[in-house]
Each structure stands twice: as structure tokens, then as C-alpha cells.
Amino acid sequence: MTEVYRATHLARFHLRRRWVAVAASLVVLIVAAGMLAMAVPLPIFEDFLNRQVVSRVSAQVACPGALTTPPTVTVAGGPLVPQLLRGSLDELRLTVPDATLSGVPHAAFVATMKDVSQPDKNSTHVGSIDATVTVGFEHLPATPGATTPTFKRAPDGGLTVDVVMPAEAAKNVRAKLYLRMAIVGETARSIPDKLQIFGQSVSAAKVGDLTGGTRTERLPHLPDGVAYKSISPRKDGVHVALAGVATTALSELPTQVGGRSVTYSATGGLLGINTSAIGLPLTIFTSPVLSGGTLTLTPTKVHILGGDHGTNDPIAKLVLSQVDQKDLSRTLPALPSGVAYRSVSVDAGGIRVVIGGETVKPFSALTQPPGDNPTVFGAEDGFLTASQTGGSGEATPIELYGRPQIRGATLDISPQQIEMFGIRFPAKNVLREVAAQQTTFPLQALPANLRYDKVEVLPAALRIHLSGKDVTLTRGSLTGGSC
């Protein structure tokens, strides 16, 4: 009995040791398997977990049916099992290739999120996020009713926008043209020198389409020997100086005086009128005298019967009584204000009248250029100025240049410079007078602790950067919706 009991007892003891050994081996295997899964996860198990994470994250990105193209989700940061056991993912990379963001279609969203957890089924918490929104130039918004702008990246990384400025936008534009004036023959010429516009002086040679080229105006015809000497704009108007000697040849003088045939001669500064009376030849010597615009031939003596007789001599009186004094006077052509007949003399060449002076044409009398906008003329520094308010009445292509900025939750593409007529002007000067198109655009609201950082100009798009820490994202909030 004792041996049987001992054998039975020993058998049970060996069985119990074997069970313990097996159990210990199983524990070791389980622990080893867990450690192996944590250290080097099995591909099938890892893929399964990855698909689960991707599916859950994708469902959080946008509301159902909001995206035409599903997002791409990449889980980074190492094996998934340890991350899932901790309840947070080290890093997620999210790409939404086609979404409507801030009302702009076909925008691309790319984000890198770290320390990602899901407090509940409708929200996601991230420790930090860095993201970008990329919008192609062709999808940027345009002002309703305006021509579609053309966006380009400037060589220095800025943004240029080609637009067409409607005619009505330029109704308050002020321009002042400076013209040099010159006399060429009997023509006054006004030659554009520079244009003052948007606070800047531009050489007229650079804006020939605006200045319109040289203006010419025909001046009144002057007698031979008299010429226009100069023209100069001053405060009271355009001053035109002329001078010279108008000569009437003896052969051009009237051949009849008082019904008698006459000829002329010049002697000692006197004009001799040769005629006859009572069958006797005689000469009445006269001295030309100016009185205002009247030239009078005043008798000084009469030559008859071989001798000279003074005007008080009875013979001279008899002869002169036969002459009507009106026949010895004539009214000279009217001269412009400020110009006068200065003196008169006579010689063998004829009667010579000296003319000189300066006439002033007020600015109000200058010819208005064509167009609906009145021109105000003036003078500055020897130039004739022509000032006008209002554009040409036609649409004008312009180019805006600037560096886009983020101001809070607004995209600001206001220009720093505006190019018109091939010249860049400070935008602030242009926009004082030109009605501006829309240059600021609201961006969609962001969750707390997430903000827009900056914007950069790509060759064919704008890329807006945003970042934040300790951000809670509700379902659909990244793509501007809520579910």
C-alpha cells in the first residue's frame, strides 16, 4: 500500500509540474508575442489597424458627400500597436486634393498633425498641426461684373494681377500735361513735355498715347516784314510777341487822289504826291503821321512853277484847297490788343510802318481738346499746363503688383504698385483717384488655437499656411463644414 501510495503521489506531482511548466511556457509565449507585436508588428495585423485608423480619420475630415475626391491619410510615427495602446497617434499626414474652402472651389488641403487622439466620435484633438491650403490662380475669386483678372507670380516672389479698369472707375483721375510752346512761322505749337498723374511726373515720350502729340494752331496772317517773335504762357494767359516793319511800296499807293491821277516820289523823308492843277504840274510834299491806327499824310509844302511854297503861301493854300483832307488819311488794319503801330517813315522803298508789342490770349479763349472732360489751362515754370479730371472714356488695362498678406482671417492682395501705360505708380496714389476692385477676401473660420500664418505665391497658385497647438477639430471643420 505504501508503495502504491507513493507511486500515485509521485505521478500527481510530476503532472502538476508539467502543467506549471506548460502554463509558464504559454505566459512566456504570450508576453513574447505581445512584445513582438509591439516591437515588430505582424504585417497583416498592422495593415488591419492602419485601415481602421485611415477609415476613422477620413470620416472626420468632411461631412458625408462633401468631397468629390476622398482624402489621403498616412499614419506615421512607427508601429501602430504602441500608439493605439497609448490612445494617441504620433503623427498623421492628411491630403485633401479637391475641396471648397472659404468659398473657393478645387482647393487642396495638406496637413501634418501630431499627438492625435479622439476624445469622442465627433471630435479629434491634435497636439500640433501644420497645414497649407493651395488655390490655383484660375480659381481665385473675381469682382462680380468685372473682367476676369489674370494672376501671375512676379520674379521677386510677389503677385501680379492683370485687370481691365472700366472707364467709370477713372472718373476722378486728375492729370496735368505740361507743354512747351514755340512759334514756327505763323503757327503756334504746343509740344508735350511731361505728364503729372498719380503724384508722379512722367516724360511725355513714355506716354505718347495719353499726351496726344504736338498741337498746332494757326495764328492770324501778318503783313510782310512783320513776324511773330515769341510765345510764352504766363499767369494771365498766353503771351505772343510780334514785331517788324510793314512796308507799302510807292507803286502800291492809290493812283487816284481826289479824282486826280497821281504818282509818288520820296525826298528827304517826305512823300511827294505828283499831280496837276489848272494845267500846271505840281508836287504836294507830305509827312506821314501816325495817330492810333490812322496814317495821315500831312502837307508840308507845295512845289509849283519851279518853286517851293509853304502851306501858308497863298499859292499853296490855293492848291491845297483843291484837295480833300480825307483823301490823305487811311485807317490801318486793326492789330491785336497789346500790339501797336510804333512809328512811320518814308523813303524810296515806300511807306514803312513799325509794328511791335505783345498780345495776351486768356486761357479761357484757348481751344478745348475733343472729349467730354473740360480742360483747364494754366502756366507753370514757363510751360503751358492742361489739367483734366476724368479718364479717356475707355477701359484701361492695368497691372497690380503686391505681396499677399494674411490679416487675421482675411486674405489681402491689395497692391503696393499699379502699372499703367507701362509705368509703375505707388498704389496709394492711384487708389486715391481710381475706384478699386475687391482686393480682400474672407477666409473660413478656424477652430480655437488654429490660425492662418502666411501666404506664399507659387508659379500657378497661392499657398496659405496655418498652424496651431492644442487644437480640437470637430467633424468636418477642416473643410469648412459641420456635421
C-alpha positions, 0 to 999 in steps of 0.5 A: 500500500505504501508503495502504491501510495507513493507511486500515485503521489509521485505521478500527481506531482510530476503532472502538476509540474508539467502543467506549471511548466506548460502554463509558464511556457504559454505566459512566456509565449504570450508576453513574447508575442505581445512584445513582438507585436509591439516591437515588430508588428505582424504585417497583416495585423498592422495593415488591419489597424492602419485601415481602421485608423485611415477609415476613422480619420477620413470620416472626420475630415468632411461631412458625408458627400462633401468631397468629390475626391476622398482624402489621403491619410498616412499614419506615421510615427512607427508601429501602430500597436504602441500608439493605439495602446497609448490612445494617441497617434504620433503623427498623421499626414492628411491630403485633401486634393479637391475641396471648397474652402472659404468659398473657393472651389478645387482647393487642396488641403495638406496637413501634418498633425501630431499627438492625435487622439479622439476624445469622442466620435465627433471630435479629434484633438491634435497636439500640433498641426501644420497645414497649407491650403493651395488655390490655383490662380484660375480659381481665385475669386473675381469682382462680380461684373468685372473682367476676369483678372489674370494672376501671375507670380512676379520674379521677386516672389510677389503677385501680379494681377492683370485687370481691365479698369472700366472707364467709370472707375477713372472718373476722378483721375486728375492729370496735368500735361505740361507743354512747351510752346514755340512759334514756327512761322505763323503757327503756334505749337504746343509740344508735350513735355511731361505728364503729372498723374498719380503724384508722379511726373512722367516724360511725355515720350513714355506716354505718347498715347495719353499726351496726344502729340504736338498741337498746332494752331494757326495764328492770324496772317501778318503783313510782310516784314512783320513776324511773330517773335515769341510765345510764352504762357504766363499767369494771365494767359498766353503771351505772343510777341510780334514785331517788324516793319510793314512796308507799302511800296510807292507803286502800291499807293492809290493812283487816284487822289481826289479824282486826280491821277497821281504818282509818288516820289520820296525826298528827304523823308517826305512823300511827294504826291505828283499831280496837276492843277489848272494845267500846271504840274505840281508836287504836294510834299507830305509827312506821314503821321501816325495817330492810333491806327490812322496814317495821315499824310500831312502837307508840308509844302507845295512845289509849283512853277519851279518853286517851293511854297509853304502851306501858308503861301497863298499859292499853296493854300490855293492848291491845297484847297483843291484837295480833300483832307480825307483823301490823305488819311487811311485807317490801318488794319486793326492789330491785336490788343497789346500790339501797336503801330510804333512809328512811320517813315518814308523813303524810296522803298515806300511807306514803312510802318513799325509794328511791335508789342505783345498780345495776351490770349486768356486761357479761357479763349484757348481751344478745348481738346475733343472729349467730354472732360473740360480742360483747364489751362494754366502756366507753370515754370514757363510751360503751358499746363492742361489739367483734366479730371476724368479718364479717356472714356475707355477701359484701361488695362492695368497691372497690380503688383503686391505681396499677399498678406494674411490679416487675421482671417482675411486674405489681402492682395491689395497692391503696393504698385499699379502699372499703367501705360507701362509705368509703375505708380505707388498704389496709394496714389492711384487708389486715391483717384481710381475706384478699386476692385475687391482686393480682400477676401474672407477666409473660413473660420478656424477652430480655437488655437488654429490660425492662418500664418502666411501666404506664399505665391507659387508659379500657378497658385497661392499657398496659405499656411496655418498652424496651431497647438492644442487644437480640437477639430470637430467633424468636418471643420477642416473643410469648412463644414459641420456635421 
